[in-house]
Amino acid sequence: MIELTDISGKFFILNCGLIETIESIPETKINLTNGKYLLVSDTADQVVEKIVEYNRKIYGPVKEVRVINDDGLSF
């Protein structure tokens, strides 16, 4: 759940799992998986950062992942 501000200045909480796409038009338009959309005053970058912060709280920090290809080289 992330806190956003609608274009009239009111705060609300959104389940970020419902977000399908985010557009800048110049407001930020958040398209939801149910076909509805929200216009917010937060920038697209701010929305993405809030989603990343929320996911870090839920899932924890990213752990290092090492992949070894067929030649035995890691990348």
Secondary structure, DSSP 4 states (H G I P E B T S, - for coil): -EEEEBTTS-EEEE-GGGEEEEEESSSEEEEETTS-EEEESS-HHHHHHHHHHHHHHHH-SPPP---B-TTS-B-
